[in-house]
Amino acid sequence: MKVRVTVMLKEGVLDPQGKAIDHALQTLGFPGVSDVRVGKIIELDVAGTDRAAVTKQAEKMASNLLANMVIEDFSVEVLA
């Protein structure tokens, strides 16, 4: 099954990359943009047919390796 793990910095954690993008967008003439946050998306092919089991396995992968649980949150989405 195809799984998408989205990892984002927790609220309150400084995001210098997001700030740089925010500033660049303002400079390029996009004044309506604010509070830019940068994260990462990891797509995995996980063996299995039970959606619940695949979700649980992906959550374990995310909490053990893919996300730094001190400063990041993650979400798991089973695509197919």
FENDA-V878849 format. One line per field, one symbol per residue. phi: phi as a letter, one per 40 degrees, with the letter a starting at -180 (. if undefined). psi: psi as a letter, one per 20 degrees, with the letter a starting at -180 (. if undefined). burial: # if it has 16 or more other ideal C-beta (glycine too) atoms within 10 Angstrom, else .. A space follows every 50 residues. Layout:
phi->???
psi->???
burial->???
//
This chain:
phi->.cbbbbbbccdgccbccccccdccccccgbcccafcbbaabbbbbbchbc dcccccccccccccbcbcccbbbabbbcca
psi->qppppppqqqpippnhgggggggggghjkmijprlpppaqpppqopprio ggggggghhggghhghqoihiqrqqppog.
burial->#.#.#####.....#..#...#.............#..#..#.#...... ...##.###.##...##....#.#.#....
//
